[in-house]
Amino acid sequence: MKFVLEHLSSHHFFHAPHKWFLAILLSPVHAAQMHYERRYHLRFRHAKKLFFFDLCLIAFLLFLFGATLFWHFYDPTVRSLVSLKVEQSQERIKTGTQVAYRVSYINRSDVSLKSPVLTFTLPQGFLVNTSTAPENFQRENSTLTLSTLHPGGNGTFTLEGTLLGSPDQEYDTVVKLSYIQEGEVEREYVIARLISSPRDSPLTISWDMNNSVLSHGTIPFEIKLKNTGPETLSRVQVPLPLGNGIHFQSVSTSAGTFDGKIWELSLSPNRTSTLQGNLVSEIDANRSSIDLETIPLLLANGQSFPQKKLTKSLNIVRPLLEASAYWKSEKKSAQILETLPLSIRIKNTGSLDLQNISLRIPIPALINKTKIKSLNPGTVNGNVFLINKNQNLALARLKSGDTFEITLQIPLASVIEGTDIRLIVNPEIHAEMNEVPGAIYTKTIHSDALNIASHIPINAALRYYTDEGDQLGRGPLPPQVGQETRYFVTLNLENTTSKIENVQFSATLAPGFLWADKSSVSLGKDIEYNEATRKISWTTPSIPAHTRVGISFGIIFIPNESQIGTSPTALQNISLRATDSFTTLPLLGAHKPLDISLPTDPIGKNKGTKVIE
């Protein structure tokens, strides 16, 4: 257009601005005309129609773009007109204290809001005080149902409780108000958010113990835990540092429970509780110090909240002892009821003097507890044999470089439990030192293993009746001169802890007694009787450990007048020989002679056991 070409210039901008402005308004039409002349005129048969069609397409695209922007920014809700705010009762809070969240809301729209519901997403450590909460507050899902909010309607709501958390950690409190506009079906919502950050912990914890610890020993300790807050802390846990050669024993508490790893308790306001015991250390040689780290935990709603960490640094003191325990007889095996000398040698190879040294020797079932006390200077406390400076003055002080040696008599007991048993004595050395008051240095040494041979007690009896009253014997009782009375001999061989081999049993019939040719055994060959030597014998290749073998046979007694009024011996020279397969030691067993007095047969004994005419 000529008007645009003529007036859209800087000259008209300054001298005829009204014409320049009109040219600006007509410039799109001018641009369309120029576009038509360059692209369509004299190029297409229906140039004007095609140009008009293209303009329609451009207009449609502009319409779609405008509609998209409209629907994108169009908000049919009234969220911008509904105000929701949540505030905290105090800015600086300490974990474990009372906190109140004040929620306020107002409907500034011109429509009513139906079925409004406040939903709270509270910090995990927030314990709601249900006694001050509104009656319609649902603690299970933290919701509060409100009445219809008409235009201009408003309200406030306060939720009180105790906030538990970790110091300097941030915790979100989210409040959501959902509602339905009058005449609508879709639920809308607005959200308010608050960040809480506890700055301090109500718990104070301290270690009361020496600043040094032994590389191998025990030292007393005490942990003090105090609740400085105004509220009761219903669940507090204190995990004790374990590992790295550290564990605890003989632990007691003034409150709560201790399961070997964690101290759990409840603390009321301004209450101090203690946990006491012994710290046992077994620390590697390449360490010069250790750090004990303890982090108390507050528990609430299934979550744990770490509090401030306490670190206790301990220097490691290393006493050095060379100690050994050895069997002085240099034997590798022994039999029960034997007494063996055990030598214990201790040399202080460290730079620290040791005081109040004690030897503690655990007493297993293999050692006779009563005899060890009578054979050695010392005391027995439970199952421990103890020797200290009260029995040996040399144990009062062991200077650096000094040596102490003692020989103890170890009496073996009669043991029937276990298989192929070995005896290892494990003396414990306990000592104190001035450098670490209250600490006890411990060192355990071990003797060589001593193989213990099996034991075969022989239980023998002469019977006429069984315990149940069944008659085994025949003939008169008491026995009469010239008449035949038959008895039964019963023997039980009870092998104990090891397999035995080449087992040989023998006994001899006394004069006046005859072989009844009636016998039975539960293992091995049948009994053999030699009339010339009057010897009864039985053998078997082996008897397994913890096996009982029964042997029984009948004998005949025909008394003479010289035996009237007596109970003659019936069986003598009762013996057993075998070899212990575990120790290869020979085993010998014996039993006193049996007579016809029937001490184990009360029925027969009552009828008489002395020979009559």
Secondary structure, DSSP 8 states (H G I E B T S, - for coil): -HHHHHHSSHHHHHH-HHHHHHHHHHHHHHHHHHHHHHHTTTTSTTHHHHHHHHHHHHHHHHHHHHHHHHHHH---S-GGGEEEEEEES-SS-BTTEEEEEEEEEEE-SSS-EEEEEEEEE--TTEEE-TTTS-TTEETTTTEEE---B-TT-EEEEEEEEEE---TT--EEEEEEEEEEETT--SEEEEEEEEEE---B-SEEEEEES-SEEESEEEEEEEEEEEE-SSS-EEEEEEE---BTTEEEEEEEESSSEE-SSEEEEEE-TT-EEEEEEEEEEE--TT-SEEEEEE--EEEETTEEEE---EEEEEEEE---EEEEEEETT--SEE-TT-EEEEEEEEEE-SSS-EEEEEEEEE--TTB-HHHHHHHSSSEEETTEEEE-TTT-GGGSEE-TT-EEEEEEEEEB----SSSS-EE----EEEEE-TTSTT-EEEEE-----EEE-----EEEEEESB-TTS-B--BS-SS-BTTS-EEEEEEEEEE--SS-EEEEEEEEEE-TTEEEEEEEEESSSS--EEETTTTEEEEEEEEE-TT-EEEEEEEEEE---GGGBT---EEEEEEEEEEEETTT--EEEEEE--EETT-TT-HHHHHH--SBB-
